[in-house]
Amino acid sequence: MPNVAVVLAAGLGLRVGGDTPKQFLPLDGRPVVAHSIDAFQQADGIDEICVVVHPDWRGRMQTIASEYGWSKLRKVVDGGDERYLSSLNAIAAFLDYPDSTNLLFHDAARPWLSQAVIARVLDALRLHEAVGVAVPSTDTVWEVRPDFQPSAEVSRFVARIPDRRTMWRAQTPQAFRLPLIRDAYQCALQDPRFQATDDCGVVRHYLPSVKIHVVEGEERNRKITFPSDLQGINI
């Protein structure tokens, strides 16, 4: 049962670092993406690593890979303009692998992934074909909708307040048997209204009979979003 880590590093979100995507900015002396790859390189249960990168930044990624010499990094795949296209390209790169292959999709911009979280995901994959990582919400969560009034100004209103005990905040990795995530995306691509922000959402929507097992993540496994996030972590 090969376990393949897919590090998604194709985003071009520039609000953190100006002209440089956040996954290539320095963090503790190394590029952000290097921290994410290191986590999987060090994990005993990971057999192979694939990095998905925007074509414009492939050269930078290959330079970083040469510098660090990760032995498990076997593929650098071009990403798409949308996150789901990057996942699709990664899936396509492994279609000739055994059906027992597990793909673990991880955001490159989550550089503080621990060995404990990776181990929990791999343990869950022995019994489940879809696994997500999440942390319980410590805040009350509101569902907020726009309130369209005749005036020019659009206000917002609280539409629903879900029970906080059932609310968890999704993280990555999100892991799947190769045939399952392949079939979920094949179904999704037939839907002209298809939209997705993560891979578990694709499985949940298009293969609703599949139960996505949830393992607990960590607060430190947060995603870099703002410049202050690059100053380190104190958790």
Summary of the structure (lengths in Angstrom):
residues: 235
radius of gyration: 18.4
end to end distance: 34.4
largest distance: 61.4
contacts: 713
relative contact order: 0.18
helix: 32%
strand: 26%
